[in-house]
Structure formats: structure tokens, C-alpha cells
Amino acid sequence: MPGRTHVCVVGYGVAGRLHHRLLESLGVTVSVVDAAARSLRRPGMRIAESVAELPAEPAVDLWSVCTPTADHLPTVAAVLARDPAARLLVEKPVCGSWEVPAFGALLREYPRARMVVMNQYQHAQAPALLKTVKQDVARHDPVSAVRIAFVKDRRADIAAGRFVDRDYGVFGYEWLHMLALLGTVLPRASFRSYLCTAPGPDTVRVAPDPELISTAAHDTVALDGFGAVELYSSIVGPDSEPWVPVPGWAARPGPAADDRLRLVQLDAGPARFTLELDPVSLPRGTALPRNTHRLTVDLRGRRQEWLVYDSPLENALRRAMTALLADTSPPEYDFAPVRRIGQLAELARSAEPVHSVPADLPSPL
């Protein structure tokens, strides 16, 4: 990116610092807006406590909104009040489930503005390789099942007040990533059908929690004319049992250097395609370098493997900046995935409360 491009990062928590580091590595000039500006100052760092207080010069070419989800709507409103033609990059989820109508109305009020929501797996190289290899290996076999699992033990972060989502629960952490991956491997019509399928207790198992709404979930949907779709996620590692047992296909086959799991699995005819996204370990648990992903194909007793090195977050940031600063506008933001996780969160709220679980079973947190 040219050095004259000026990006303002609004919100300087974990995501904001990560955006700042990646943007500076791209040669971009970065300013920061954060309520704790005075404690963050360092030599040469342009910083202000609010969007309104940021100096008018140099003009901001793009705004990177990294505030907590609950602050996204007022932050975007403040940016648009200052710059009605603002280019906005917003971290996911774009807003709270109840804010979707207001967010859509705000964007319609500023037709010259542009917005892209960070979606780091939508254009990642590893899922693209999965699609290509599937076409090569099983071109004439339709996909009969898709399984996606994202697991990370976030209890230490939550206890420290980081990454706390009391609106969407478990669905506000990795579920949008899983939906992005699902959208890359499903035919478009099947993906839209999935998003429009109303979740219910007969298809979704949820581990409820009195403070976080939910800590794990397993969604299983049979799509007409396609096959089975399963999504599983936990923010307490494997400790979601017995409310949501870890599916057998998401169990680790051996030791790992990292407790995280990011897995995509496809069945097509006699072939099984397994994509392991970073972190990836060797059979005895040795970690492969960061941003290394592994694709495995099992077919008729034979196995093939590919290793892919790619930074999905950096790619997503580059693509978002290119789309926002181009002469043509990016596609209008699709709120359907956010509506989907909102429906799932509502289902979790109506689930059996934790205190009704037998007393000898541990709480998920």
C-alpha cells in the first residue's frame, strides 16, 4: 500500500493492536482513537481520545473499527457524522443481534460511505485449495457432508475481561468464521438455504451458561438436495460435556502443541477431505510454523497431503483495503450470517438453564 494512505484504528485492544501492526507492515500511516489515549501514547504515535478529537489533517482514508461489538454502532455513527463518505473496515461481529435494523438504516442514511466487515477465511488460500483439489479428485461426486469445528479454551481470557460476549455467547466468537468457510465450500444456493433454515432444539445442542449465554454448540442440518452440515464450536475446550459432547470427527487424533482446533471436513463419494487450519501439529505433537495449514485427502486406502503457508488475517486486511479504496464500491454487506447467529443465541437463551443440570456435573466455566 502507498505510504500516503492514512488509516485510523478506532479501539486499541487486542484486535486494534493487531490491525496497527499489520497496517504498519504494509507501509500505511496509522492513527489511533481510544478512550485511554493518554496511557497509550508513545513517541511518533498519532492518537486521540475520540473520533471527534482526531485532527482533521492528515485526512483519514480508511477507518478500522476495532472497538468491542457493543460499541460498533455508535463508533460507526460517529465516523459517518464526521465523514459521510467514510471507508469503514469493521471487525466481526458487525453489531449486536438487536442492532441489525438500526445498522442497516444508518448505512442507508450515508449512501456515499463504504463498509467491509473483516472475514479472514473468506478469501484464504487453504479453503481455495480445498475446493480445487475436490474438483480434481472427485469432480463428479457431489459433496454429501460438510463438518466444521472451531475450538479454543477462552476461560483465562474471559476471567481477565477479554473477549467476553454476553450477546451471542459462543456464537459470537468463531461461528462467523465457520459460516465464512461453509460459504466457500457449499454451492451458493445450498449456503443460502442453510442460512434460512430456522434453528431449533431438534438440530442444535447448546451448553448454556448463566453469564455468557452459551459456551459450546453443535448444529446439525440436513439440507434438501445436498447432505448434512455440522458446525461445532466451544470456548471451553473439550469441557463442554455433557451438555454438548465433542463430535467424534472433531476429536484430536493425537497430541498437539496448541489447544485450538480449526477443522473443515468434506465427504464426496469415496473421498474424505480434511483441512486443518493453523495451528497444525505433526503426529507426535510438534507444532508447524504459524500460518501453516494442512489439507489431507483419503481415498481408497491412500492418503495425500498438502501444506499451505498463508496468513488469512493479512490477506483479509489487504483485500478489504483494496475493495474500500477502489474506484468501484464493494458489495453491500450481507447481514444474513449475523441474523443466523442472532437466532442461535436466542435459542441458547431459551435452553435448559445450567442450574437444572445434576449437581455432580461441573459448570462449563
KALINCOR-V269680 format. One record per helix or strand of 3 or more residues. SS is the DSSP state (helix for helix, strand for strand). FROM is the first residue (numbers start at 1). LEN is the number of residues. Records with the same first field share a line. If there is no record, write none. Layout:
# KALINCOR-V269680
SS->FROM-LEN / FROM-LEN
This chain:
# KALINCOR-V269680
strand->6-5 / 29-5 / 46-3 / 62-4 / 87-4 / 114-4 / 143-9 / 204-6 / 213-11 / 227-8 / 261-8 / 271-6 / 292-8 / 302-8
helix->14-12 / 37-4 / 69-14 / 97-13 / 125-13 / 155-5 / 169-4 / 175-11 / 188-8 / 248-3 / 312-14 / 336-14 / 354-3
